[in-house]
Amino acid sequence: MASTESTDFTSPGMLAFLNGNFLPVEQLHISVFDQGVVHGVAITEMLRTFQGQLPRLEEHLLRLQASADLCGLDVPFARADLREIAFRLVTHNWGQLEQPGELGLIISVTPGLNPTYTGKRDCEPTCYMHTFELPGELWADATVAGQHLAVSQVPQIPTECVPANAKTRSRMAWYLADREVRTRYPGARAVVLDQYGYVRETSTANVFVVRSERLLTPPERDVLPGICRAVTLKLARDLGFDVCETPVTMDDLLQAEEIFTTSTPYALLGVSRLNSTSAGLQFPGPRTRQLLESWNSLVGLDIHGQLRDIADRRSDARNHGSRSGEL
């Protein structure tokens, strides 16, 4: 279990966790020799709080272990220990926030130091956690105006190379896909296709399509099994929607009545524009609205409204700081 002898949980300031110890977040450093840095070999989870709580922590910890198994990494702490570490970290750090505010929590594991640089064949894994204030301004405008998605010419990495079900830090392909679509549609986010031309996901989210009153989403085996994806599927079935996990074609995407994505920061977010047009897309469509209302009821708050409130508060704080510095 993590050492707390030198950690004062009553003192102000954000804390982090690294290899068995809590420490001030500004002291969290990963060696440049670490394989997470050298090769980008790391598994990771991102969670967010709702009113300071982590309602889906267990699902994220299970997915972390599944990613470790798929990639052959060792997680150096038992799930119960990780649960306790996350709870203590978030409880302390959430208390440091101005309100309204929420935390993002990152949990990552790497194989440890690179033997080429250390000369040691056996290296201990690296495990760390840290939090950050959820930047509501990144999604606040899209909660009102909708997302802009565009199909990228950069394909998904074949699952034979990197398991699609593993949540890893290897994001070069996603970076290139987003960069490519933004050269054509500034501000857009990429939707990627696999080598067979089927729709898969975005760099940070699972994709859902409403076509002919059916809710379509790619099968779990072909995408990252998002926690918000699973919750949304359950909510949709509870609402009586006709849900189908099936390969989604480009025609499905282009003929969709509604498109939305699911991801940790915003839960569920509608799409108002695909490629160069909004033709045929309803935003927010009726199923998108119903599912978002179900999400709000589930977590006990207006998720999108809170993101806008956070964005407003952070903007006010920045503007006040800027004015205070004026001569």
N, C-alpha and C positions, 0 to 999 in steps of 0.2 A: 504493500500500500504506500501511497505517496507520503513523503516526509513533510511534516508541518512545523518542525521544531523552530525553524528560523523565520517562519512566515507569520506575520501579524495580520489576521483577518479582520481586525478592527480598524486598521489604519486606512486612510483614503488612498485612492489610486488603484488602477486596474492590475489584476494578477494574471499570470499565465502558468502553464504547467509544462515541464520538460523532463523526461526520463526519470520520473519518480519524485520530482521536487516542484513545489509552488515557488514562484518568483515574480518580482515586478515585471510587467509586460515589456518594459524597455530593456530588460536584461535577457529576453528570449532571443537567442541567436542559434542558428544552425550552421554547422561547419561547412565551409566551401568544399570539404572533402566528402561530405555526406552524399550518398547515392541519390537522394532526393534532389540534390542540386546538380551533381555531376551528370546523371543520366535521366533525371526526371522520373525516377522510380519511386512512386509513393501512392498509397491509397489514402482516401480522404473522405470525410463527411462534413457537410455544412448543415447546421440546424439554425432555427431562429426561435426566440422566445415569443410567447403571447402573454402579455401582462406579467413578465418575469418568469414564466414557467416553460418547461420543455415537454410539451405533451406527447411528442413522438420520439423521445430519446431511445426507447428500447428498439424500435424498428430501425433506427439509424445504426445502433450498435450491432444489431444482427446483420445489417447490410455491410458494415465495415468488416465483420468477420468473413462474410461471404466473399467480399472482394479480396481479402487476404488469402483465402483458400484458392480462389481462381488464379491469383498471381504468385502463389507460393511464398508469401510473406508470413513472418511470425508476428503476432500481436503480443507485446511483452507484458500485458496486463489482462487479468480476467475481466469478463464483462461487468461483474459486480463492482470491481474496483474502478473501471472506467465510468460507470454510472455515478459512483460516489464523487469522483474527481470532477466530473461535469457539473454535478449538482452544487458542489461547494464553490466552484469557479463562477458559475452563473449567479448564484445567490449573492456572492460578494460583489461581482462586477455590475450587476443590474442596479444595485444600490448606489453605484457611483454616477448613474445617468441622471441628466435632467429629464423631466417628463414633459410631454409624451416622448417616450423612447423605448426601443427594444434592442436586444443584442442578437448578433449573429455569432454562432459558435463553430469553430473549426476543430476537427479532430483528425490528425494525420499520423501515419506510420510509414517509415522508410526502412530499407534493409540495414541502414547504418552506414558507417564510413566505408569508402571505396578501398579495397585491399591494395590497389595499384599505388595509392598515395601513402598508405600506412604501413605496408609490408606485412600486415597481419591477415591471415586467411579467414579467421573467425572474428566477425565484428558484431556487436550487440545492435539490435534494431533501435531506431530512434522513434520516440513517441512524444507528441506534443499536442497541447490544446491552447487555444487563445480565443478571445472574443473581440468583437468590434461593434461599435454602434451601427445599427441597421440604417443605411443611407436611403431614407424614404424618397429623396429627390430623384433617385435613379428610375423610379417606377411611377411617381406621382402623376406626371403628365399622361402617361399611357393608361392609367386607370380611368381617365376622362376621355382621351382622344383615341385610345386603342394602340395596339402594337403594329409596326410595319415589319412584315416578314418577306424575305425573298429567297428563292431557291438558288443555292450556291452551285457553282461549277466544280467546287472541291468536294469529292465524295467522302462518305463515311469510311473510316479505316475498317477493312474487312475484319469480321469477328475472329477469323482464323489467326489474325496477327495480334490483336488486342481484344480480349473478351468484352463484348458490348455490355455485359452485365456487371462489369467491375467499374467502380467509381475511382478513377485514378487522377493523378495530377498531370498526366501527359496530355497537354491541351494544344499542342502545335497545330494539329489538323483543324481544330475548332477555331483557333486564332486566324488561320489562313482563310477558312471559310467565311468568317465574319468580315475579314479584311476585304475579301474578294467582292462580296455583295455590296459593301459600302462604297466601293469605287463606282458602282452603277447606281446605287440608291442610298445616298447619305442618310445615316441614322437607322438603317434597316438591320435586322438580325437574320442570320443565315438559317435556313432549313436545309438539311443535307439529305441526299439520296444515297442508297447503297449501290453496289456495283451492278445491281439488276434494275435500277431505276425506281425502287420503291422508297417512299417517304419514311424517314427514320425519326429525327429529333432536331432540336436546336442545340447550341453550345451549352445552354444552361437549363433546358426545359424539355418536357415531353409534349407531344403534339396531339391534339384532338380535332376531329373534323365532324361537322354535322352535315349530312347529305341525305336528302329524301327522308328526313325525319329519323334517320339512324345516326347514332353516335359511334364514330369509328376511331380507332387508335391502333398503332402498330402493336404486334404481339410482344409480350414481355421478353421473350427469348431474343428479340432483335434490338432491344434498346436498353438503356439504363433503367432498371426497375425503380422508378422514382417513388418516394414515399407519398408525395402529394398526388402522383398518378394513381396509386392504390386507393387513397382516400377518396379521390374524385370518382373512381369507378364504383366504389361502394355507394357513395351518395347518389350517383346516377341510377344505379339499380334500385336503390331505396325509393327514388322518385318515379320508378316505373319506366325509365327510358329504355329504348331498344338499343342495347350496347353490344358492340361487336369488336373484339380484338382480332384484327385481320390485317394482312398487308395493305397499306394505303397507297393508292396509285397517284400519279400526277393528275390524272383526270378527276379523282376524288377531291384533290386539293383545289383544282381550278374551278370545279363545279360546286364547291361547298357553299352552304347557306350561312354557316358559322364556322369559325376557326378559333380555338383558344389554346393556350399552353398552360402547363402546371409546373410550378417551381416553388422552392422553399420560401423565398422572400415575400411573394405576393399570393401564394396559394393557387390562384387561377386568374388568368388575364386574357381578355378578348383581343382578337386581331381585327383591325379596321382596313388594312391594306395588304395585298399580296402582290409582290413584284411591282409593277407600275400602276396598278389599278385597285379600286375598291369595288368594282362592279360585282353585284350579286351578293356581297358580304353584308350581313346584318351585324351591326355593332351598337350596343351589346345585344346579341341575339337572345331570344327567350330562354333557351336552354342554358346559355352562359349565365344569364341573370339568376335563374333558379338555382343553379349549382353554386354560384357565389353566395346567394342567400343561405344555402345549406351550410356552406363553409363558415359563414359568419355566426350562424347559430351554434355550430360545433365548437368554435373557439371562444364564443362569448363576446365578440366585438366586431365592429365594422373594419375588416382588414384593410380595404382600400382607403377608407376614410382615415384610418390611423396612419397609413403611409403618407397621405397628404398632410396630416397634422404634423408628423415628424419633419417632413420637408419644410413646412412653413416655419416651424420652430428653429430648425437649423439655419434656414435662410435669414431669419430675424437675428440670430446670434452672430452670423457672419457680418451682416450689415451693421449691427451695433458695434462689433469689434473694429470694422473698417472706419466707422465714423469716430470712434474713440481715438483712433490713431491719427486723425487728420490734424494738421497744424492750423 
